[in-house]
Amino acid sequence: MNVRSRFSVCLAILIALAAVCAPTPSIQAQTHGVSGQAVYKLTQEYLAAAPKRYIGSPGHAAAENFIKAHFAPEATKGNFIADNFSARTPIGQLSMTNYIVKFPGKKDGVIVLASHYETNYPLKDINFVGANDGACTTALLIALGQYYRTHPPQGYSVWLVFDDGEEAVKEWSNSDSLYGTRHLAAKWSGDGTIGHIKAFIVADMIGWKSMNITKESNSTPWLLDVLAKAGKDTGHVSYLFRDSQAIEDDHLPFKQRDVPVLDIIDYEYGTPKDPEAFHHTEKDTIDKLSPASLQVSADLFLDVIKLIDQH
């Protein structure tokens, strides 16, 4: 063997060893179906297009157009539905719209992912933009829709619901809140759709830099178990269940009709002295959010859906 041949063999061995010893990307890095950074960017774009989105405002119409623009492919297939309705409120009848985006699966049944897209009506006269409260979860659902467009569900169908009128128009009560999901639950109960829903899952306020998702006790116990397992699967256990409480949110109209429900929400949103300092205030702005928290949220949602498919 001449010197050149010996050198070539040694070089080949070194390259092979380097390939074996080189650090591999983490499992987490390999399995992100949705990018938290992309969700953050979508949130910024949504806030720029529709910073104030209270019902009846130009911003509300802009928010609707933003959602529509991201689902043109589904609209051409008849899988983007505008659910228009009129709701009786303390200030009279108001026109509202839920948007439903359908991604057909291979199993008989539907997993619904929902988030409200409007901002709080009583706060319409202050600079309330709802970055965490409505904007980032709207962006998350859009990003999940983009994922399912290119990765069609292999289990149950996945439907996205951008619901309107979650917030009270005057003061929170059973009749002045949850307009969109109350309407939709009644509609789907009447036409039989509700019997096909395997889980109704709400995304709410899950973009905060200091996020820790509440163990929400109005949620169905087995779905809370699924969320806990998703935390383990994705390595995000530390973001779950620091506190536990019952929260009135968009899942309640479906819970009342015996649909399995899960509210994925971080109700604490503020400071150590005042855990709700940012909630429903002008301080609910994009600087309070982080791509890292939105990555956690995206990972959890995708894994929860996978686990429900296996349930």
C-alpha positions in Angstrom: 0.0 0.0 0.0 1.5 3.3 -1.0 1.4 6.5 1.1 -1.4 8.0 -0.9 -3.6 4.8 -0.4 -2.8 4.7 3.3 -3.8 8.4 3.6 -7.1 7.7 1.7 -8.0 4.9 4.0 -7.2 6.9 7.2 -9.3 9.8 5.8 -12.2 7.5 5.1 -12.0 6.1 8.7 -11.9 9.6 10.2 -14.9 10.7 8.2 -16.9 7.6 9.3 -15.9 8.1 12.9 -17.0 11.8 12.7 -20.4 10.7 11.3 -20.9 8.3 14.1 -19.7 10.6 16.9 -21.4 13.8 15.6 -24.2 15.0 17.8 -27.6 14.2 16.3 -30.5 16.7 16.4 -32.7 16.3 19.4 -35.9 14.3 19.1 -37.8 17.6 19.7 -36.0 19.4 16.9 -36.9 16.5 14.5 -40.6 16.3 15.4 -41.8 19.9 15.4 -44.7 19.8 12.9 -45.5 23.4 13.5 -43.0 26.2 14.2 -43.5 28.3 17.2 -41.6 31.1 15.4 -44.0 30.9 12.5 -47.0 31.1 14.9 -45.4 34.2 16.5 -44.9 35.8 13.1 -48.5 35.0 12.2 -49.6 36.6 15.5 -47.7 39.8 14.6 -49.3 39.9 11.2 -52.8 39.3 12.6 -52.3 42.1 15.1 -51.0 44.4 12.4 -54.1 43.7 10.3 -56.7 43.8 13.0 -55.4 45.1 16.4 -58.9 45.9 17.7 -61.4 43.2 16.7 -64.5 43.9 18.7 -67.8 42.8 17.1 -69.0 45.3 14.4 -65.8 47.2 14.1 -63.6 47.6 10.9 -61.0 45.5 12.8 -63.4 42.7 13.2 -64.0 42.6 9.5 -60.3 42.8 8.9 -59.8 39.8 11.2 -62.4 37.8 9.2 -60.6 38.7 6.0 -57.3 37.6 7.5 -58.7 34.2 8.4 -60.4 33.8 5.0 -57.2 34.6 3.2 -55.3 31.8 4.8 -57.8 29.1 3.8 -58.4 29.7 0.1 -57.4 26.1 -0.8 -60.0 24.7 1.7 -62.7 27.2 0.4 -62.2 25.8 -3.2 -63.0 22.3 -1.9 -66.0 23.4 0.1 -64.2 22.8 3.4 -64.3 26.4 4.6 -67.6 27.4 6.0 -68.9 30.8 7.3 -71.4 30.1 10.0 -73.3 33.4 10.1 -75.8 34.0 12.9 -77.5 36.8 14.9 -77.2 36.9 18.7 -79.4 38.7 21.2 -77.1 40.7 23.4 -77.5 43.4 26.1 -77.1 46.1 23.4 -79.4 44.4 20.9 -79.1 41.9 18.1 -75.5 41.6 16.8 -74.4 39.8 13.7 -71.6 37.3 14.3 -69.7 34.6 12.3 -67.9 31.4 13.2 -65.5 30.0 10.6 -65.1 26.3 10.3 -62.3 24.7 8.4 -62.5 20.9 7.7 -59.6 18.5 7.2 -61.1 15.1 6.4 -59.6 12.1 8.1 -59.8 8.3 7.6 -61.7 7.4 10.8 -65.4 8.1 11.5 -65.3 11.0 13.9 -64.2 14.6 14.4 -61.7 16.4 16.7 -62.6 20.1 16.9 -60.0 22.7 17.8 -61.4 26.1 18.7 -60.3 29.6 19.5 -62.1 32.9 19.6 -60.8 35.5 17.2 -62.5 38.7 18.4 -61.4 41.2 21.2 -63.4 42.1 24.3 -66.3 44.5 23.5 -66.4 46.4 26.8 -62.7 47.2 26.2 -63.3 48.8 22.8 -62.5 52.3 24.0 -59.0 51.4 25.3 -56.0 50.2 23.4 -56.7 46.5 24.0 -55.3 44.3 21.2 -55.5 40.9 22.9 -52.2 39.5 21.8 -52.4 36.5 24.1 -56.2 36.6 24.5 -57.4 35.6 21.0 -54.6 36.7 18.6 -51.9 34.1 19.2 -54.4 31.2 19.4 -56.0 32.3 16.2 -52.5 32.3 14.7 -51.9 28.8 16.2 -55.1 27.4 14.5 -54.0 28.9 11.2 -50.6 27.3 11.5 -52.2 24.0 12.5 -54.4 24.3 9.4 -51.4 24.8 7.2 -49.9 21.6 8.7 -53.0 19.5 8.1 -53.2 20.8 4.6 -49.9 19.1 3.8 -50.3 16.3 6.3 -53.9 15.2 6.1 -55.3 13.6 9.2 -54.7 9.8 9.2 -57.2 9.3 12.1 -60.2 11.3 12.9 -61.1 14.4 10.9 -59.8 17.7 12.3 -62.0 20.7 12.2 -60.8 24.2 13.1 -63.4 26.6 14.6 -62.6 30.3 14.7 -65.5 31.3 17.0 -67.0 34.7 17.4 -68.4 36.3 20.5 -66.6 34.4 23.2 -66.3 37.6 25.2 -69.1 39.3 27.0 -70.7 42.3 25.3 -71.5 44.0 28.6 -70.8 41.8 31.6 -69.9 38.1 31.7 -72.9 35.9 32.5 -74.5 32.7 31.2 -76.4 34.7 28.6 -73.7 37.3 27.8 -70.7 35.2 26.8 -69.8 32.3 24.6 -72.1 33.4 21.8 -70.3 31.6 19.0 -69.9 28.2 20.7 -73.4 28.3 22.2 -74.8 28.8 18.8 -72.6 26.1 17.2 -73.3 23.6 19.9 -77.1 24.1 19.5 -76.8 23.9 15.7 -74.7 20.8 15.7 -76.9 19.2 18.3 -79.9 19.8 16.0 -78.4 18.4 12.8 -76.6 15.4 14.4 -73.1 16.6 13.9 -72.4 16.7 17.6 -72.7 12.9 17.8 -69.5 12.6 15.7 -67.4 14.8 17.8 -64.8 12.8 19.7 -63.3 15.8 21.5 -63.8 19.6 21.5 -60.6 21.3 22.4 -60.1 25.0 23.1 -56.9 27.1 22.8 -56.9 30.2 24.9 -54.1 32.4 26.2 -51.2 30.0 25.6 -48.5 32.3 24.2 -47.2 34.0 27.4 -43.4 33.9 28.0 -44.1 32.5 31.5 -46.8 30.2 30.4 -48.0 27.3 32.6 -51.2 25.6 31.4 -53.9 25.4 34.0 -55.4 22.0 35.0 -58.9 23.1 34.0 -61.4 21.2 36.0 -64.4 21.7 33.7 -62.5 19.6 31.2 -63.2 15.9 30.7 -60.8 13.9 33.0 -59.5 11.5 30.3 -58.6 14.4 28.1 -56.7 16.0 30.9 -54.9 12.7 31.2 -54.2 12.9 27.4 -52.8 16.4 27.8 -50.6 15.2 30.7 -49.2 12.4 28.5 -48.7 14.8 25.6 -46.6 16.9 28.1 -44.4 13.8 28.7 -44.2 12.8 25.0 -43.0 16.3 24.0 -40.8 17.0 27.0 -43.0 19.9 28.1 -44.2 18.6 31.5 -42.8 21.7 33.2 -45.4 23.8 31.3 -48.4 22.0 32.7 -50.6 22.1 35.7 -49.0 24.4 38.2 -52.5 25.5 39.2 -55.9 24.0 39.0 -59.3 25.7 38.7 -62.6 25.6 36.9 -62.8 28.1 34.0 -65.8 29.2 32.0 -64.7 29.1 28.4 -65.8 28.1 24.9 -65.9 24.4 25.8 -68.9 24.7 28.2 -71.7 24.6 25.6 -70.3 21.3 24.4 -69.7 19.9 27.9 -73.3 20.6 28.6 -74.2 18.3 25.7 -71.9 15.5 26.9 -69.1 16.0 24.4 -65.6 15.3 25.7 -64.0 18.7 26.2 -60.5 20.1 27.0 -59.7 23.7 27.7 -56.0 24.3 27.1 -55.5 27.6 28.8 -53.1 29.5 31.0 -55.4 31.6 33.1 -52.6 33.2 35.1 -51.3 36.1 33.0 -49.5 38.8 35.0 -47.1 39.3 37.8 -46.3 37.4 41.0 -48.2 40.0 43.0 -51.1 40.1 40.5 -51.4 36.9 38.4 -54.0 38.5 36.2 -52.3 41.9 35.7 -52.2 41.6 31.9 -55.6 40.0 31.4 -58.1 42.3 29.7 -55.8 45.3 29.9 -53.7 47.4 27.5 -50.7 45.3 28.6 -51.8 42.3 26.7 -49.3 43.0 23.9 -47.0 41.0 21.6 -43.9 41.6 23.8 -45.5 39.4 26.5 -45.4 36.4 24.2 -42.6 34.2 23.0 -42.0 31.8 20.1 -40.8 29.2 22.7 -44.2 29.1 24.5 -46.0 29.0 21.1 -43.8 26.1 20.2 -44.8 24.2 23.4 -48.5 24.9 22.5 -48.1 23.7 19.0 -46.3 20.5 20.1 -48.9 19.8 22.7 -51.9 20.2 20.3 -50.3 17.9 17.6 -49.6 15.3 20.2 -53.0 15.5 21.9 -54.6 14.9 18.5 -52.4 11.9 17.8 -53.2 10.4 21.3 -57.0 10.9 20.8 -56.7 9.1 17.5 -55.2 6.2 19.5 -57.7 6.3 22.3 
